[in-house]
């Protein structure tokens, strides 16, 4: 599908809106619905701390929503603990029991 879209785009047969729609359809078809949980599980198991931006992208919420969370907030079966590294806020992810 992607090759066809790129071929048609190069030939001038479709416009920018159609290209974007086709690329979104391809991305949506390849999206694993469990990706957020898998990313959080990986962070918890490997002991990663995540920035607010990373957490917001993983869970699909705005930066301001995640920033407003209190430590211990629970989402998608994980607890998020707010920590500070210098002047930066980071989140430790812990799998809920």
C-alpha positions, 0 to 999 in steps of 0.5 A: 500500500505504501509503495502504491501511495508513493508511486501515485504521489510521485506521478502527481495523481494524488494530493497531500491530503490523500497522502497523509490519509493513506500514511495514517491508515498504514500506521493505524493498521500496524499499530499494536493496541498493547503498545502503551502497556508494553512500554510501561512494562519495559520501563518498570522492569528495566528501572527506567525513569521517564520524562513527563513528555515520554509518559504523556506520549505513552499513555496518550494524555496531554503534557499538562495532564501528566504534570498535574498528577500526584505521586502514586497516580495509577493508570493502565495497571501501573503506578507513577511516582514523581521524582526530581532530578535537579530541576527536572521532574521524572517518573518512576513506573511501578507495575501495580499488584 
